[in-house]
Each structure stands twice: as C-alpha cells, then as structure tokens.
C-alpha cells in the first residue's frame, strides 16, 4: 500500500492533504476548505507534483461546490472557470492543472447547454471532480507497468538499478506514482536491485520525500547528493535514469525539476537510457518546443537557508529556477505514458 498524500471524503466533501513541508519528521494532514486554501498549499509546496497539483486544485473546487448553493448555471460556470484560472497561477510550469481547467470548462459548458437545474449540474460536476483521484491511480499503475516492461525488454543484464530525481511517487500523485511507479513496478516483478535518488536541491524533495517513500515501503534505495550523479554513473552500474515531468511539449522537450537536464546530458555521455514517466495530461501539444515553456522562478530563501538556518552570506545574488528543460534528443529511453512508451519524435502522432 503506497502512501496517501490526498484524502477526500466524497460523502462529506472534505479534503485533506499531507503537508509535505514537514516530512520526513512529521506526518500532518491539513484540511483544504476553500480554493484559496488550495492555492496557498500549491504555491507554498505543501502539496507538489504536477498530477497532485491538478487533483488538489480540482478537489478544492469540489469542496466549495458541496457547500455552496448556486442560483443559476451561469453562476456555477463562472465559479468553476474563475477558480481554475486562479489555481493555475500558483505554479505556472506544471501543465496538469491547465489540462484539468480545459477539461472541466468543457464539462461545465456541456452541462449548461443540456441541464436546466443548477443543483443537478453541480452534483454531476462534483462526481466528475472526485473521479480524478481514481483515474490518477489507474493511470499511474499503467505507467509503472509500461515503463517496467520496456526497461526489462531493453535490458538483458539481470536485475536493474535505477537513478531517479526529485519526487514522483505517491506524494506527487493520488497514489502509486509516475517515475517512482515504474520503480515500484520493477520491485513488484522482483527485478529491482537498487534505486538511487538525488537529494534534489534546493528544496530537497529527494532526500525528504523520495527517500521517505523508499524507506516506508521497503524499496532498496540509496540517497546521493545532486553533484554525485556523474560519478555514480561512472563508478557504479546504472541501468536507466527514470524521472517525471511537469510539462512535455509536442517535440518531446520536457520541463522537470531543476537538475534533470544535467542528468540527461551525463546519461547520454555514459550510454545510459534516459526516460521520462508522465501521464498524457502532462503533454502539452499546443507548445511546439521547450523554448516556449514558462519556467517558474522561486524566492532566494530556498537556496540561502536550510532548515531555517542561513547557509550563504547576506547580499549574495541568487538565481532559483524551479525547473529546467531537457531536449527531446536526450530522452534516449523514451517517454513512458499510460498508453505506452514513445520516442520524442513519435509523441506528436499520439495527439487526439
């Protein structure tokens, strides 16, 4: 049983998230009672990971739908569209919340056109928002299976050793995980020898969150500093690098946690397959290349402070992009999705 980062009571319309800022020391669930609460939690990274951002955002709207009495369909439609628009502003690089906004805008518009009763429309919308949870778990399970099978097909050296970056497990999704879902699937097949996870500076999602998941679930894991990746690939056998994504665009260029690009470069040098694992909701076919992706830049305190203690001198300038873009040509293993594994050049053919 994987960790649960999002808890939603469908009958009561109550949403709680595991505050990931406090991990691994404290496991505390906090209630999300409004869309504003969700925006704050996403912006401040109490909840993070592209799939989880979309789900928490959507479910915060469901929470408010349960409490509100909409007098008209236009009022309901305005609330849903304005709420999603606001939630997208919390962390603009992650595309899943944008895809959710498009999806529910279409659903809401359809309800407005064919249902006259605001209460009935609200109930249908609520059900659709809730279903995102189970959809995500099912999607991630398929990603894990597809990725594990592809890696094992390409690799003939026995059990595999995987290097991963940031956190892509249950804490970043509704459950199971994307890149960590692939790793979990390899373990379930009895073919995982070892997983190395980077600390993932400056926010330490690897050391705080991925390592926490590995230890909690008994997955054989070893933590390394970000600066050790090249040495690891040279000195210890790595079968493949598998990471997640916050946005994949039409040509396969991928935005993911800062540090991903350098892993791809080093993996290419050492001849190690480099994989992206992500649901189709992370693929943005409206953007042709990675140069068009808006990269979020975060406050310098994340770099100059650690555990509340300053580790850099006053007055030093900081550049703190939260993500970087890996060119599709460096994604040599493939892009793992719930529909299969595709090369970056094959991706555009999957557009529906």
Protein Blocks (a to p, Z undefined) as FASTA:
>chain_A
ZZdfbdcdfknopacdddfklpckbccddddfbfklmmmmmmnomagcjklmmmmmmmmm
mmmmmmpccfbfklmmmmmmmmmmmmmmmmmmlmklmmmmmmmmmmmmmmmmmpcblklm
mmmmmmmmmmmmmmmmmmmmmmmmmmmmmmmmmpcgbpaddddehjfbfklmnbhpamlm
mmmmmmmnopafbdcddekiaklmmmmmmmmmmmmnopacddddfklmmmmmmmpccfbd
cdddfbdcfkopacddehjlmmmmmmmmnopacdddddfklpcfkbmbfklpccddddfk
lmmpgehiafbdehiacdddfbdcddfklmmnbpcdfkbccdfklmmmmpZZ
